[in-house]
Amino acid sequence: MCLAIPGKVVDIDKNKVIVDYHGEKRVASFQDIKLKKGDYVIVQGSFVIQKLRGKEAKEIITSWKSLLR
């Protein structure tokens, strides 16, 4: 089972995005999802599978941070 942490889109180039996970940046591909810088996404296997609302993403990130303390 994989657990995904939301990341923030910091750059977009054609069908690739750079996603920032609190300092660690990763490249992911996407299709058929409208994305812009600042959007939060869930990535699995280097593919964006879901775009999240900012409020929802921040709640998930806060939960992860409290679990990892």
C-alpha positions in Angstrom: 0.0 0.0 0.0 1.2 3.5 -0.9 0.4 6.6 1.1 0.6 9.8 -0.9 1.5 13.2 0.6 0.2 16.3 -1.3 2.9 18.4 -3.0 2.8 22.0 -4.4 3.3 22.6 -8.1 6.2 25.0 -8.5 6.9 24.8 -12.2 5.2 23.6 -15.3 6.7 22.7 -18.7 4.4 21.1 -21.3 3.2 17.9 -19.7 5.7 17.8 -16.8 5.5 19.6 -13.4 8.0 20.1 -10.6 6.3 19.3 -7.3 7.7 20.6 -4.0 7.3 18.4 -1.0 8.5 20.8 1.7 12.0 21.3 0.2 12.3 18.1 -1.8 11.4 18.6 -5.4 10.3 15.9 -7.8 9.3 15.8 -11.5 6.0 14.3 -12.5 4.0 13.9 -15.7 0.4 14.9 -16.1 -2.4 14.7 -18.7 -6.0 15.9 -18.9 -5.7 17.9 -15.6 -5.6 21.7 -15.7 -2.7 22.8 -13.4 -1.1 26.0 -12.5 1.7 27.0 -10.2 0.6 26.9 -6.6 -1.8 24.0 -7.1 -1.6 21.0 -4.8 -1.4 17.5 -6.3 -1.2 13.8 -5.4 1.5 11.9 -7.4 1.9 8.2 -7.7 4.6 6.5 -9.8 5.7 9.9 -11.2 2.2 10.7 -12.5 -0.2 13.3 -11.2 -3.3 11.4 -10.3 -5.3 14.1 -8.5 -5.5 17.8 -8.0 -6.5 18.9 -4.5 -8.1 22.1 -3.1 -5.6 24.1 -1.2 -7.6 23.8 2.1 -7.8 20.0 1.8 -4.1 19.7 0.9 -3.1 21.8 3.9 -5.2 19.8 6.3 -3.6 16.6 5.0 -0.1 18.0 5.3 -0.9 19.2 8.9 -2.1 15.7 9.8 1.1 14.1 8.3 3.3 16.5 10.3 1.5 15.7 13.6 1.9 11.9 12.9 5.6 12.2 12.1 6.5 14.1 15.3 
